[in-house]
Amino acid sequence: MKPHPYFKNHALSEGKLWVNGKHYFVKTGKPLRDYSDAESINLLIEDLETIAAKGYNNLALNCYWHHFNPSGDGQIEVSLDPLRKLIKAIQAHGMHASLSVETYGVGGGQIPEGFWEKHPEDPLAVNHLGERVSDTEYGYGSKVPSLFSKAYLNASRLYMKNLVAALGAENFLYFETTVEPQFMGAQWLDYSNEAKQAYSRWLGQNTDIEAMPFPDSLPASEAFCKSSAWNTFRAQALADWINQDSQALKAGAGNAGLWIASDYLDAEEHTMPQRCGDPVELLRNMTEVDIIQVNWTWCNVARQPNQKAYDRVRKVMAEYGRDWVITEHMTINGSDYFESDMLGLIENTLKNGTLFGWEFVDIAADRDSAATKPNDVLPGDFKPQHFSVYDADWNPKPAMAAFEDNWAYWMQKVQESSTVSI
C-alpha cells in the first residue's frame, strides 16, 4: 500500500485508489485550456458546478511549458494567481485536482520560443538521415528537442520543479509527466551528437552486449536503426527521461513521495521500435511511476482492444512485483471514437485495467460544434472544442453517452470487484 503524502486517508493498493478503506473510482476530466490566461480560467470556473454535477471527482490540469515560461529558462514568468484561484474552486466543488505537464514537441506540445532563441540548433533532435526534426507525425510542425540535450533537460525540469513548488504539491492528487512520452513513430530518432555520446557511454558500461558502433556518418543504415543494442539503449534512455522528469516533479515538493503517472504509448506494432526502441525494456526501466496510463487501450485502426499493450504492462508487473495502477490515457476523447466502439471499449477497460478510473478529454461545452466540422483545422494551441465529449449544452456526445447514460450500470460492474465509494 502506498499512502498519499498529503491526503492521509488516501492510498494506492492493488492498482486501485482507496479512500477511508473503500475503493474510490476516479472520474477524471481533462479540460484543455491555457492555464496562464485568466479569462479562460474564469470561464472554466463558471462551468465547475456543471462538471461536478456530472460526477467528476478529479480534474487534470495540463500546464504547457510555453504558456508559463516564454523565455524557456525554467522560471515561472506568468502570474499563477488565476490558476491558484481555479484549484481552490475545484476543491470547493468537492473535486480533486491533478497536475500534468507538456514539455515535449510532439503531439501538440511546444517548447518555448525563447528556449530556441537561446539554443538555436544544438538541442534539436536529428533523424537517421541527419535531418533536424519537426513534428511531421501529428502535423503541428513544432520543433522537436533531443531527449539527450542537456540544455533542454535542465530547462524543462527546472520548469517542472518550479511549477510544483509554486502551486503547492499538497493541492494535487497525482502528477503526470509529459503527454505520450516517445521518440516519434513516423521517424527514427535520435541521432544527434549528444545521443551519439550517450550511446558510446552506454556501450562502455555494457561491454557484455554485442553491439554495432554508432555510424561514423549519417544516414544510419537500416541494420543499425533496427539493431537490438541500439534499441535497448533507446528504450532505457526513454525510461530515464520519464524517471528524471518524475524526480523533477518530486523535487518541487521537497522530494516528497508524490504519486506519479506516466503514459505508456503502445500503438501500431510496426511503429513501436521507432517510438520507444524495445517496449518491454522501456517498461522494465520505468522505476519512478505509480500509475501507468496506457495508450492505445483501443486500436483505432482495427477498432478492437489493443491487448498487446496490457500484456506488456502485466508481464513487467509480474517480473518485477510492481503494484502499478493500470488505467488509460484518454479513455475516450471527443473525436477519435465511434458510438459502435463503446461497449467493447468500456468492457475492455474493466477487464484489463485495475479499476482506478476513467479519463475524458476534452471537458468543455462544444460551442463550436455547429460551426465546425470534425476534421477542420483551426488556429491556436489546442484542438477546437469539438474535441470535447460534450455538445454546446453539456449533453454527452454519442460516445460519451455510452458512459454517462449508463453510469449506474457501469459502476455496478466496478462494484462487483470491490467495495466502491462513488
N, C-alpha and C positions, 0 to 999 in steps of 0.2 A: 504494500500500500504506500502511495506517495501523497502525503498531506500537502495541501496548498500552503504556501509560505505566509499568506495573509488571511485568507478565509478559512478559519480554523475548523469549521465544520464541513469542509470540502476535502475530498480525497479521490485520487485515481487508483483503481484496483480492478483487475480482471478486464482491463480495457474499457471501463465504464467510469462515469463521474458519480460519486456518492455524496449526498448532502444529508447530514444528520442520520447517516446509516442507511439511507434509502437511495436506490438508483434513480438518478435525475437525468432525464432525456433532454438534450440540448437542441433547441430550435434556433439556429444561428441565421441571422440576416446580415448580408454584407452590402451596405449602401455604398455605391461607388461615387465618391464626392471629392472635391478639392477641399480638404480639411484645413487649409490655410485661409480659406475665403469665408468671411463672417456671414455674408448673405446666404451662401449655400448651407452653412451650419444652421442658421436661424430657420430656414425652410425645413430642414430635417427635424429640428426640434418641434416644429409645428405638427409634424407627422408622427411623433413618438407615441401619442395616445392611440392612434390607429394601429401602429405597429405592435404595441404592447397588447392591444385587444385581440390581435391575431395570434397570440400565444408565443411570440418571440421572447426568449429569455436571455439572448446574447446577441449583441451587435458587434461585428468585426469591422474595425476601422482601419482601412488601408491607407497609410500615410506615405505618399510618394516623396522620395528624397528631394526632387527638384522643386517641389512646392514649398518646402520649408528651409532649404539651403541653396538658393540660386547660385551662390558663388562656388559651391561644390567643395568647400573645405571641411565639412563635417559639423560646422557650427550652426545652431538654430538662429535664423535671421528674421523670422516672421513671428509675430505675436502668437503665442499659444493660448491666449485668454479665451478666444471663441471655442477652441477645441476643449478646453477645460470646462467651459460652460456646458458643452454638449455632453461630456462624460457625466457631469453631475445630474443633468436632466435624464440621461439614460438610467442612472441609478435611482433617481426619484420615481421613475416609472416601473421599478422593480425588476430591471434587467441588468445583466452583466454587460461589460464592455470587454472586448479583446483587441489587442493591438497587432497589426501586421504592417510590414514594410515592403516597399518595392524599390529595390536598389540595383536592378539589372536592366539591360537594354533590349530584352527580347519579350515579345508578347504584350507590349503596351507601356512598359516602364521606360523611363528616360533617365539618363544621367544629367545632372545639372549642367547647363551650358557653360557656366563659369569653370567647371572642372576641366572641360575640354580646352578652354582658353588657357588655363594654366599648364595643361599637358596635351598639346595639340595632336600628337601621334603615338607616342610610345605605349600608352595604355590600351590602344585598340587591339581587339582580337584579330588573329590572322588565320585564314583558312589554309587548307593543304596546298592550294595553288600559290600561296604567298600574297594573297589579296587582303587588304583591310576589310573588315566585315561590318555590314549594317543588317538590320532585321528584315531580311527578304522573306522569311517564312510566314510571318504574320502580317506583312505588308505595311508596317509602321515606318520602315526606313530609318529607325533610330540607330545611333552608333552603339556598337556592342563592345564593352570593355573586356579585356583579357582577365580571366579569373586568376591569373598569375601576376598581374600588375600590382606592385606594392603600393603605388600611388592610389590606385583605385580602391584596394582593400583597406588601406589606412583611413581614407576619407569616408568611405561608406560606413565603416564600422564605428568611426567616431560619431557620425550622424546617428546611428542606432543607439549608441551609448548615451549620447546627449538627449535624445528624444525620450528615452525611458526615464532618465534621471529627472528631466524637466516635468514630465507628466505624472510621475509617481507610479512605480510598479504596483503599489498596493491597490490601484484602481482597476486592475485588469485580471481577467480570469486566466488567460493564456496569451502567449506571444507567438506570432508566426514569422518565420524567415521569409525571404523574398519569394514571390509567386513562381511556381513551377521551375525550381532550380534545375538547370540543364546547360549543356553547351549550346547546341541547336540541332534540330532534327533534319534540316534541309542542307546543311553544310558540315564539313569536317573541321572541327576546332579542337585545340588551339595550337598553332604552330609559330607563335611569337617567340622572340628571343628569350623572354623570361620563362616561357613554357619549356623551351629547349634546356635552359639552365636547370629548371626544376626537375626535368626528366633525367638529366645527367646526374644530379644529386641522388635521385631515387635509385638509379642503376647502381650507384656506389654503395647504397645501403642494402641492396638486394642482389648481391653477387651470385646467389644460387639460382637466379631466374635467367633462363635463356632468352636473350632479347636482341632485337635489331637496334643498332645505334640510331640516334636522330639523324635524319638526312643532312648531308653537307650543304645541300641547296634545295630549294623548292621549285617545282611541285614535288610533294612527297609521293612515293609510289603507293599503289593500292595495297601491296603486301605490307608496307609499314603501317598504313592507316588502319588496316584490319588485324594487325598483329596482336597476339594475346597480351604480351607485356605492356605495350603502349596503351591498350585499352584498360588493363588492370590499373596502370598508373593514372589514367584519366578518371576512372571511377573513384579511386582513392582521393584524388585531388578534388573532385566534386564534393565528396563527402566531407573533406576537410574544410571546404568553403562553407558548407552548411554548419559544421561544428563550430568553426571560428565565428561565424555570424551569430550563432546561438550564444556563444560566450560573450560577445559584444553586448547583446541584449541583457544578459545576466549582469555584466559589469555595470550597466546603468542602474541596477538595483543593488549595488554593493556586493555583487556575486551571490545574491540570494538564489535559492533553488527554484527558479521560475519554472512554470510548465511551458515547454517549447513544442510548437507544432511546425512541421515541415511538409510541404507537398512532395509526393513521390510520383513523378511523371512516367507512366508506362503506357506508351501509345502503340501505334502500328509497329510490329516487330522489326520490320526492315529498317526502321529509323532508330532503333534503340542503341546500337553501337555509336552512332553519331551523337545522340542525345547525352548518353551517360557512360559510354565505354561498356562495362560489364555491369548490368543492373543489380545482380545479386551481390557483387563486390561493393557496389555503392551502398546498398542497404546494410551490409555487414559492418561498414565503417561509419555509419551514422550513429554516433555514440552519445550525442547530446540531446536527442529528440525523445519526447514522451508521446507525441501524437503524430501518427503518420496519416496524412491526408492524400488518399490515393486518387490519381487522375491518370488515365481514364478508368473509372469503375465500369462505365458503359461504353462499348465501342461504337462510336458514331458512324463508322463505316459499315460494319456488319450488322448494326442495330441489335446487339446482344451483349450479355455480360462479358467483361474483359477479365476472364478468370485467371489468366497468367499473372496479372498484376497482384492479385490477392495471394496466389500460390507462392510467389517470390517473397512477399512480406511474411507469410506464415512460415516458410522454410527458414528464414533468418531468425524469426522469433523462436522456433523450435531448437535451432542450432545453438543459440546464444542465451536462451532463457529470458528473453526480453518481454516485459509485460507492457507492450505498446498498445495504446489506443489505436484502433484502425477505423478511420472514418473517411469522408470524401472531401476532395477539393471541388467545390461547386457540385453538390448533389444534383442540382439542375440549375441552369440559367434560363433566361427568357428567350433564347434564340436557337439553341442547338438541339432541342429535344422535341419529339413528336408525342402527341397525346397517345398514340398507339404503343409507344415505348414504355409507358409509365408503370403498368402492372409488373412487367418483368424487371424493370429498373428498381422499383421500390422493394420488391421481394428479394432482389439480389443484394441490396444494401443490408437488409436484415439477416440474410443468410451468411454473408461474408464479412460484414463489419463486426464491431464489438459493441454495437448499440450505444455509442456515445451520443450520437445525434445526427441531424441533417443540416446542410448549409445551402442557403438560397441566395442567388445573385441575379440581378440587382434588386434591391428593395427600394422601390420608388413607384409613385403614380406615373404611369406611362402617358404623360400629357402630350407626347409627340406621336402617339400611336395612330392617330387619324391623319397625320401629315407626312408620315414617312413610311417607307416600305422596309421589310426586314433586311434587305441587302444594301440599303442606302449607306453611303459613306459620308459622314458629317464631320466638320472640323471640330477640334478640341482634343483634350487629353483622353476622354473616356468615350466609350461607346454611347450612342444615343439611348434615350430611356426605353426604347423598345427592347433593350437587353433586360429590362425588368420583367419579373414574373407576374406583374400586376398591370391592369389596364388603367385608364385615366381616372377611374372612380374607385381604385383599390380593389376591384374584383379580380380574383385569380384568373390568369390566362389558362387555357385548357390543360397544359402540363402541370401547372401549379395546383389547379383544381383537383387533380387526382390525389394530391396530398391533403389539401385543406378541406375539401368537401367530404373526405372520408377519414378525418383526423382521429376520431374516436375509435374507428376500426383499426387503424394502424397502431395506435397506442395500446390497444388490446393485444395486438401481435407482439409488441415490445414487452408488454407486461407478462406475457406468458413465459418469458425467460427470467424475470426477476421482479422484485417489488419496485415500483416506479412512483416517484413523486412528479406529477405533471401540472 
